[in-house]
Amino acid sequence: MEGILADDSDRDIAVIKVSGKNLPVLKMADSDSLAAGDHVVAIGSPLGLENSVSDGIISGFREDGKGRSWVQTTAPASHGNSGGPLLTMDEKVAGVVTWKATAGENLNFAVPSKLIAALLASSTVKPLGTVSKTEPTSATSSADERVWTSMTNGHDYKVRIDGDYIYIQWINLPPALQSTAAFTRCELKKSGDKWIGKSVSNFPHAFRSGAKWCRLETDIEIDKISDSRIEGVALAWTSMNVGKCQPERPERKQFIWIPK
């Protein structure tokens, strides 16, 4: 990636310049000509599942309290859909998916194509790190987001608290796993005085003469959150039955995270 051509931090979107020639492109739809009920599809990598396609309709066109315009769609979106196109049936970009409302079902939102077209007009490349920084809208709604470090394993986690929900992603993966499909992500919901949920991970393990990717879903809970500490319990293990993709002798262990 060569740098940033344009960005709109208020809508959590950026246009990047990449190296290459004769790359395939998508045409932009006229978002003003779209209508509620139009069939659309979203393409992205939800939870690391690359090039996943989901379909739905345009539910409406909304304007939030800050005067920002959005295309509302029922096409399902999850972590990893952010930045992916929302396409019309004639293969044109109606918008770019950026966030969802977690309080309901299939309430997903995209930046309209007419606003993206304005960003594409820029031709000046800015180095990474010069993009304006304001509180992002984020891939799945705006909320309190910080990076925390585990006191037990040194992993850095991006933690986003959104109402009754907490979303977590391991962000300092080992270099060999960066730019691969490896990930650990969690979603928890408040239940009483705790947050209960699932941790989903996808990692390669040595197997016979090569490697086998194992996708696991385990329980996780957070018991305490303060400005200086997150405490909880998650499943841990020291060995894996790679053939069955099952952890051996798993046990619940406490974890403590502090702000990075």
C-alpha positions as CSV (number, residue, x, y, z in Angstrom):
1,M,0.0,0.0,0.0
2,E,1.4,3.4,-1.0
3,G,-0.6,5.6,1.2
4,I,-4.0,7.4,1.8
5,L,-5.6,9.3,-1.0
6,A,-8.5,10.6,1.0
7,D,-10.3,9.8,4.3
8,D,-13.5,10.7,6.1
9,S,-12.9,9.9,9.8
10,D,-16.5,10.9,10.7
11,R,-17.8,8.0,8.6
12,D,-14.8,5.7,9.3
13,I,-13.8,5.3,5.7
14,A,-10.6,5.9,3.7
15,V,-9.4,5.6,0.1
16,I,-6.0,3.9,-0.2
17,K,-3.6,3.7,-3.1
18,V,-2.1,0.3,-3.9
19,S,0.7,-0.7,-6.3
20,G,-0.3,-2.4,-9.5
21,K,-1.5,-2.0,-13.1
22,N,-4.7,-2.9,-14.9
23,L,-6.4,-3.9,-11.7
24,P,-10.1,-4.8,-11.8
25,V,-12.5,-2.1,-10.8
26,L,-16.2,-1.7,-9.8
27,K,-18.4,1.0,-11.2
28,M,-20.2,3.4,-8.8
29,A,-24.0,3.4,-8.7
30,D,-25.9,6.6,-8.3
31,S,-27.1,6.2,-4.7
32,D,-29.7,9.0,-5.3
33,S,-31.4,6.7,-7.8
34,L,-31.7,3.7,-5.5
35,A,-35.0,2.9,-3.7
36,A,-36.1,1.1,-0.6
37,G,-36.7,-2.6,-1.6
38,D,-33.9,-2.8,-4.1
39,H,-32.0,-6.1,-4.0
40,V,-28.4,-5.8,-2.9
41,V,-25.5,-8.0,-1.8
42,A,-22.6,-7.4,0.7
43,I,-19.2,-8.9,0.1
44,G,-16.5,-9.0,2.8
45,S,-14.6,-11.3,5.3
46,P,-16.9,-11.7,8.3
47,L,-14.9,-13.3,11.2
48,G,-12.1,-13.9,8.7
49,L,-14.2,-15.9,6.2
50,E,-12.9,-14.3,3.0
51,N,-15.1,-13.2,0.1
52,S,-18.3,-14.1,1.9
53,V,-21.5,-12.9,0.1
54,S,-24.8,-12.1,1.9
55,D,-27.9,-10.7,0.3
56,G,-30.8,-8.5,1.3
57,I,-32.6,-5.3,0.3
58,I,-32.2,-1.6,0.9
59,S,-34.3,-0.9,3.9
60,G,-34.2,2.9,3.7
61,F,-32.0,6.0,3.7
62,R,-31.2,7.5,7.0
63,E,-29.7,10.6,8.5
64,D,-28.3,10.5,12.0
65,G,-28.1,13.2,14.6
66,K,-24.8,14.5,13.2
67,G,-26.4,15.0,9.7
68,R,-24.6,12.0,8.2
69,S,-26.4,10.1,5.5
70,W,-26.5,6.3,5.4
71,V,-27.9,3.5,3.3
72,Q,-29.7,1.0,5.6
73,T,-29.7,-2.6,4.4
74,T,-30.9,-6.0,5.6
75,A,-27.8,-7.7,4.0
76,P,-26.2,-9.4,7.0
77,A,-22.9,-7.9,8.2
78,S,-20.4,-8.9,10.9
79,H,-16.9,-8.0,11.9
80,G,-14.9,-8.2,8.7
81,N,-17.6,-6.7,6.5
82,S,-16.5,-3.2,7.3
83,G,-15.0,-1.6,4.2
84,G,-16.7,-4.1,1.8
85,P,-19.0,-3.1,-1.0
86,L,-22.7,-3.1,-1.0
87,L,-23.5,-4.0,-4.6
88,T,-26.6,-3.6,-6.7
89,M,-27.8,-6.4,-9.0
90,D,-26.0,-4.8,-12.0
91,E,-22.7,-5.0,-10.2
92,K,-22.4,-1.4,-9.2
93,V,-21.3,-0.1,-5.8
94,A,-24.3,1.3,-3.9
95,G,-22.2,2.0,-0.8
96,V,-19.5,0.8,1.5
97,V,-20.5,-1.1,4.7
98,T,-19.2,0.5,7.8
99,W,-21.4,-0.3,10.8
100,K,-24.4,-2.0,12.3
101,A,-26.9,-1.3,15.1
102,T,-26.5,-4.1,17.6
103,A,-29.8,-3.5,19.4
104,G,-31.8,-5.1,16.6
105,E,-31.5,-7.6,13.8
106,N,-30.1,-6.9,10.3
107,L,-29.8,-3.2,10.9
108,N,-26.7,-2.6,8.8
109,F,-25.5,0.7,7.3
110,A,-23.3,1.8,4.4
111,V,-21.8,5.1,3.3
112,P,-23.7,6.1,0.1
113,S,-21.8,5.9,-3.2
114,K,-22.2,9.6,-3.9
115,L,-20.1,10.4,-0.8
116,I,-17.4,7.8,-1.8
117,A,-17.2,9.3,-5.3
118,A,-16.2,12.6,-3.8
119,L,-13.3,11.0,-2.0
120,L,-12.2,9.3,-5.2
121,A,-11.6,12.7,-6.8
122,S,-8.4,13.1,-4.7
123,S,-5.1,12.3,-6.4
124,T,-2.6,13.4,-3.6
125,V,-1.1,10.5,-1.7
126,K,-0.6,11.0,2.0
127,P,1.7,8.7,4.0
128,L,0.2,6.4,6.6
129,G,-0.2,8.0,10.0
130,T,-1.3,11.4,8.6
131,V,-5.0,10.6,8.5
132,S,-7.1,12.8,10.7
133,K,-8.1,11.1,14.0
134,T,-11.5,11.5,15.6
135,E,-13.7,9.0,17.3
136,P,-14.6,6.5,14.6
137,T,-18.0,5.2,13.7
138,S,-16.3,1.8,13.5
139,A,-17.2,-1.5,11.8
140,T,-20.1,-2.2,14.1
141,S,-21.3,1.1,15.6
142,S,-19.6,3.9,17.5
143,A,-18.6,3.2,21.1
144,D,-15.8,3.2,23.7
145,E,-12.8,1.5,22.1
146,R,-9.3,1.0,23.7
147,V,-6.3,-1.4,23.5
148,W,-5.6,-3.6,26.5
149,T,-2.6,-5.8,27.2
150,S,-2.9,-9.2,28.9
151,M,-0.7,-9.6,32.0
152,T,-0.4,-13.4,31.5
153,N,0.5,-13.7,27.8
154,G,1.3,-10.2,26.6
155,H,-1.3,-10.2,23.9
156,D,-2.8,-6.9,22.9
157,Y,-6.6,-6.8,22.5
158,K,-8.8,-4.1,21.0
159,V,-11.8,-3.9,23.2
160,R,-15.0,-2.0,22.2
161,I,-17.8,-1.5,24.6
162,D,-21.1,-0.8,22.9
163,G,-24.0,-0.6,25.3
164,D,-24.6,-4.1,26.8
165,Y,-22.1,-5.6,24.3
166,I,-18.3,-6.0,24.4
167,Y,-16.4,-6.8,21.2
168,I,-12.7,-8.0,21.4
169,Q,-10.0,-8.7,18.8
170,W,-6.4,-9.9,19.3
171,I,-4.4,-7.3,17.3
172,N,-0.7,-8.1,17.8
173,L,-0.6,-11.5,16.0
174,P,2.8,-13.0,15.5
175,P,4.5,-11.8,12.3
176,A,4.1,-15.2,10.6
177,L,0.3,-15.0,11.0
178,Q,-0.2,-11.5,10.0
179,S,-1.9,-11.1,6.5
180,T,-3.4,-14.6,6.9
181,A,-6.8,-15.8,7.9
182,A,-5.7,-16.2,11.6
183,F,-7.8,-14.4,14.2
184,T,-9.3,-14.4,17.7
185,R,-12.5,-12.4,18.2
186,C,-15.0,-12.3,21.0
187,E,-18.6,-11.0,21.4
188,L,-20.1,-10.8,24.9
189,K,-23.4,-9.5,26.2
190,K,-24.1,-8.2,29.7
191,S,-25.9,-10.6,32.0
192,G,-26.5,-9.4,35.5
193,D,-23.2,-8.1,36.7
194,K,-21.1,-10.0,34.2
195,W,-20.6,-10.1,30.4
196,I,-21.0,-13.6,28.9
197,G,-20.1,-14.7,25.4
198,K,-18.1,-16.7,22.9
199,S,-14.5,-16.5,21.7
200,V,-14.0,-17.6,18.1
201,S,-10.5,-18.3,16.8
202,N,-8.9,-19.6,13.6
203,F,-5.3,-20.7,13.6
204,P,-3.0,-23.2,11.8
205,H,-1.4,-26.1,13.7
206,A,1.4,-28.4,12.7
207,F,-0.2,-31.6,11.3
208,R,1.6,-34.5,9.6
209,S,3.7,-33.0,6.8
210,G,2.0,-29.6,6.8
211,A,-0.5,-27.5,8.7
212,K,-4.2,-27.7,9.5
213,W,-6.4,-24.8,10.2
214,C,-8.6,-25.2,13.2
215,R,-11.6,-23.0,14.0
216,L,-12.7,-23.1,17.7
217,E,-15.5,-21.5,19.6
218,T,-15.2,-21.4,23.4
219,D,-16.8,-19.7,26.4
220,I,-15.5,-16.4,27.8
221,E,-16.8,-14.1,30.5
222,I,-15.8,-10.7,31.9
223,D,-16.4,-10.2,35.6
224,K,-15.0,-6.7,36.2
225,I,-14.3,-3.6,34.1
226,S,-12.7,-0.4,35.3
227,D,-10.6,2.3,33.8
228,S,-7.5,0.4,34.9
229,R,-8.4,-3.3,34.8
230,I,-10.4,-5.9,33.0
231,E,-10.8,-9.3,34.7
232,G,-12.5,-12.4,33.5
233,V,-12.3,-16.1,32.8
234,A,-11.7,-18.0,29.6
235,L,-10.9,-21.5,28.5
236,A,-7.2,-22.4,28.1
237,W,-5.2,-25.5,27.2
238,T,-1.6,-26.5,26.5
239,S,-2.1,-29.0,23.7
240,M,-4.4,-29.7,20.8
241,N,-5.8,-32.8,19.1
242,V,-5.2,-31.3,15.6
243,G,-6.8,-34.1,13.8
244,K,-10.1,-33.4,15.5
245,C,-9.4,-29.7,16.1
246,Q,-10.2,-30.2,19.8
247,P,-8.2,-28.8,22.7
248,E,-6.9,-31.4,25.2
249,R,-7.4,-31.0,28.9
250,P,-9.0,-27.5,28.6
251,E,-9.6,-25.6,31.9
252,R,-11.1,-22.3,32.9
253,K,-8.4,-19.7,33.8
254,Q,-8.6,-16.2,35.0
255,F,-7.2,-13.4,32.9
256,I,-6.3,-9.8,33.8
257,W,-5.8,-7.0,31.2
258,I,-4.5,-3.5,31.7
259,P,-4.6,-0.4,29.4
260,K,-1.8,-0.4,26.9
